[in-house]
């Protein structure tokens, strides 16, 4: 299943967040595949597209950054998937 993990951080946490990202690469744990990641040009956050079947692995990833950044994880789907659902509601 695909997920969007969006994050923001306060100006006070910026330097510590960047330092941790530079040290670790911000890579997710086993059980979560990083599809792509994007950063806001103003340095306030960004989002990543992830694939996983494990809620525990997603929680593990989020908890690694808890306290530094605000994280919101949203289940998402691509065009191919949504087009299998839409005909049931709009025929």
C-alpha positions, -999 to +999 in steps of 0.1 A: +000+000+000+012+035-007+015+063+019+024+100+019+045+109+049+044+147+052+066+165+077+071+200+091+094+213+118+097+245+137+126+269+131+139+259+165+142+222+154+156+229+119+193+225+127+189+194+147+166+178+121+190+186+092+219+172+112+201+140+119+191+137+082+227+143+071+239+116+095+213+090+087+201+098+052+166+096+067+161+061+053+131+041+064+134+008+083+130-026+069+094-031+058+091+004+043+102+012+008+110+049+000+096+056-034+105+093-036+111+122-013+107+160-018+118+189+003+101+223+006+124+250-009+119+272+021+133+244+044+101+240+065+094+204+057+085+181+028+069+148+020+079+113+010+060+086-009+064+052+008+052+017+002+045-007+030+022-034+043+033-029+079+017-004+102+044-012+127+072-004+103+056+029+095+052+037+132+089+028+137+099+052+110+077+080+124+089+074+160+126+078+149+118+114+141+092+121+169+101+152+189+119+168+160+092+171+133+054+169+130+045+139+109+013+131+091+009+097+073-019+093+048-028+063+027-028+072-010-035+055-043-024+060-079-045+067-109-046+031-119-060+020-085-086+048-082-099+040-117-109+006-105-131+022-077-146+051-096-169+032-119-188+017-089-198+053-079-201+071-112-217+051-138 
